[in-house]
Amino acid sequence: MTAAGSTEKAVYERGDARHIAHEIDHLDGLLLMDRMRPGVRPVPVEEYRRTAEATGRPWSYE
């Protein structure tokens, strides 16, 4: 919603879309764990960092 009270639509792709959805989840009171399938564990950031160091490239969602 704009400052004037009207609504606008936008289209996001890839990482931007994930980020926007993530922030909307926060506004709705949801956390990542709420969206995970039962039995799936989150991967710690440290593990992602080790993977990036081992491969020489940063991790991404794609």
Biotite code that builds the C-alpha atoms (Angstrom):
import biotite.structure as struc

atoms = struc.array([
    struc.Atom([0.000, 0.000, 0.000], chain_id="A", res_id=1, res_name="MET", atom_name="CA", element="C"),
    struc.Atom([1.293, 3.422, -0.865], chain_id="A", res_id=2, res_name="THR", atom_name="CA", element="C"),
    struc.Atom([1.415, 6.419, 1.468], chain_id="A", res_id=3, res_name="ALA", atom_name="CA", element="C"),
    struc.Atom([-1.699, 7.708, -0.325], chain_id="A", res_id=4, res_name="ALA", atom_name="CA", element="C"),
    struc.Atom([-3.598, 4.521, 0.553], chain_id="A", res_id=5, res_name="GLY", atom_name="CA", element="C"),
    struc.Atom([-3.711, 2.925, -2.883], chain_id="A", res_id=6, res_name="SER", atom_name="CA", element="C"),
    struc.Atom([-2.388, -0.544, -3.608], chain_id="A", res_id=7, res_name="THR", atom_name="CA", element="C"),
    struc.Atom([0.303, -1.464, -6.106], chain_id="A", res_id=8, res_name="GLU", atom_name="CA", element="C"),
    struc.Atom([1.464, -4.785, -7.497], chain_id="A", res_id=9, res_name="LYS", atom_name="CA", element="C"),
    struc.Atom([5.043, -5.777, -8.177], chain_id="A", res_id=10, res_name="ALA", atom_name="CA", element="C"),
    struc.Atom([6.714, -8.881, -9.579], chain_id="A", res_id=11, res_name="VAL", atom_name="CA", element="C"),
    struc.Atom([9.894, -10.232, -8.016], chain_id="A", res_id=12, res_name="TYR", atom_name="CA", element="C"),
    struc.Atom([12.089, -13.093, -9.184], chain_id="A", res_id=13, res_name="GLU", atom_name="CA", element="C"),
    struc.Atom([14.694, -15.430, -7.709], chain_id="A", res_id=14, res_name="ARG", atom_name="CA", element="C"),
    struc.Atom([16.448, -14.213, -4.565], chain_id="A", res_id=15, res_name="GLY", atom_name="CA", element="C"),
    struc.Atom([14.397, -11.025, -4.393], chain_id="A", res_id=16, res_name="ASP", atom_name="CA", element="C"),
    struc.Atom([11.161, -13.055, -4.461], chain_id="A", res_id=17, res_name="ALA", atom_name="CA", element="C"),
    struc.Atom([12.440, -15.337, -1.701], chain_id="A", res_id=18, res_name="ARG", atom_name="CA", element="C"),
    struc.Atom([13.458, -12.363, 0.410], chain_id="A", res_id=19, res_name="HIS", atom_name="CA", element="C"),
    struc.Atom([10.103, -10.604, 0.006], chain_id="A", res_id=20, res_name="ILE", atom_name="CA", element="C"),
    struc.Atom([8.216, -13.821, 0.850], chain_id="A", res_id=21, res_name="ALA", atom_name="CA", element="C"),
    struc.Atom([10.458, -14.304, 3.898], chain_id="A", res_id=22, res_name="HIS", atom_name="CA", element="C"),
    struc.Atom([9.711, -10.808, 5.183], chain_id="A", res_id=23, res_name="GLU", atom_name="CA", element="C"),
    struc.Atom([5.964, -11.233, 4.577], chain_id="A", res_id=24, res_name="ILE", atom_name="CA", element="C"),
    struc.Atom([6.145, -14.444, 6.619], chain_id="A", res_id=25, res_name="ASP", atom_name="CA", element="C"),
    struc.Atom([7.624, -12.410, 9.486], chain_id="A", res_id=26, res_name="HIS", atom_name="CA", element="C"),
    struc.Atom([4.737, -9.949, 9.262], chain_id="A", res_id=27, res_name="LEU", atom_name="CA", element="C"),
    struc.Atom([2.366, -12.933, 9.465], chain_id="A", res_id=28, res_name="ASP", atom_name="CA", element="C"),
    struc.Atom([4.226, -14.304, 12.495], chain_id="A", res_id=29, res_name="GLY", atom_name="CA", element="C"),
    struc.Atom([5.791, -17.262, 10.655], chain_id="A", res_id=30, res_name="LEU", atom_name="CA", element="C"),
    struc.Atom([9.360, -18.488, 10.916], chain_id="A", res_id=31, res_name="LEU", atom_name="CA", element="C"),
    struc.Atom([11.360, -20.649, 8.516], chain_id="A", res_id=32, res_name="LEU", atom_name="CA", element="C"),
    struc.Atom([10.807, -23.646, 10.789], chain_id="A", res_id=33, res_name="MET", atom_name="CA", element="C"),
    struc.Atom([7.038, -23.256, 10.335], chain_id="A", res_id=34, res_name="ASP", atom_name="CA", element="C"),
    struc.Atom([7.425, -23.892, 6.594], chain_id="A", res_id=35, res_name="ARG", atom_name="CA", element="C"),
    struc.Atom([9.844, -26.817, 6.768], chain_id="A", res_id=36, res_name="MET", atom_name="CA", element="C"),
    struc.Atom([8.664, -30.376, 6.145], chain_id="A", res_id=37, res_name="ARG", atom_name="CA", element="C"),
    struc.Atom([8.604, -32.615, 9.234], chain_id="A", res_id=38, res_name="PRO", atom_name="CA", element="C"),
    struc.Atom([11.954, -34.283, 9.832], chain_id="A", res_id=39, res_name="GLY", atom_name="CA", element="C"),
    struc.Atom([13.969, -31.789, 7.774], chain_id="A", res_id=40, res_name="VAL", atom_name="CA", element="C"),
    struc.Atom([16.626, -29.948, 9.716], chain_id="A", res_id=41, res_name="ARG", atom_name="CA", element="C"),
    struc.Atom([17.805, -26.444, 8.892], chain_id="A", res_id=42, res_name="PRO", atom_name="CA", element="C"),
    struc.Atom([21.365, -26.168, 7.593], chain_id="A", res_id=43, res_name="VAL", atom_name="CA", element="C"),
    struc.Atom([23.444, -23.903, 9.842], chain_id="A", res_id=44, res_name="PRO", atom_name="CA", element="C"),
    struc.Atom([24.986, -20.817, 8.244], chain_id="A", res_id=45, res_name="VAL", atom_name="CA", element="C"),
    struc.Atom([28.424, -22.140, 9.193], chain_id="A", res_id=46, res_name="GLU", atom_name="CA", element="C"),
    struc.Atom([27.822, -25.192, 6.997], chain_id="A", res_id=47, res_name="GLU", atom_name="CA", element="C"),
    struc.Atom([26.869, -22.991, 4.057], chain_id="A", res_id=48, res_name="TYR", atom_name="CA", element="C"),
    struc.Atom([30.027, -20.966, 4.603], chain_id="A", res_id=49, res_name="ARG", atom_name="CA", element="C"),
    struc.Atom([32.208, -24.097, 4.645], chain_id="A", res_id=50, res_name="ARG", atom_name="CA", element="C"),
    struc.Atom([30.612, -25.221, 1.390], chain_id="A", res_id=51, res_name="THR", atom_name="CA", element="C"),
    struc.Atom([31.365, -21.847, -0.188], chain_id="A", res_id=52, res_name="ALA", atom_name="CA", element="C"),
    struc.Atom([34.969, -22.002, 0.960], chain_id="A", res_id=53, res_name="GLU", atom_name="CA", element="C"),
    struc.Atom([35.384, -25.569, -0.342], chain_id="A", res_id=54, res_name="ALA", atom_name="CA", element="C"),
    struc.Atom([33.926, -24.836, -3.780], chain_id="A", res_id=55, res_name="THR", atom_name="CA", element="C"),
    struc.Atom([35.357, -21.341, -4.165], chain_id="A", res_id=56, res_name="GLY", atom_name="CA", element="C"),
    struc.Atom([31.948, -19.860, -4.915], chain_id="A", res_id=57, res_name="ARG", atom_name="CA", element="C"),
    struc.Atom([29.203, -18.485, -2.703], chain_id="A", res_id=58, res_name="PRO", atom_name="CA", element="C"),
    struc.Atom([26.065, -20.518, -2.109], chain_id="A", res_id=59, res_name="TRP", atom_name="CA", element="C"),
    struc.Atom([22.784, -19.438, -3.647], chain_id="A", res_id=60, res_name="SER", atom_name="CA", element="C"),
    struc.Atom([19.205, -20.594, -3.859], chain_id="A", res_id=61, res_name="TYR", atom_name="CA", element="C"),
    struc.Atom([19.505, -21.325, -7.558], chain_id="A", res_id=62, res_name="GLU", atom_name="CA", element="C"),
])
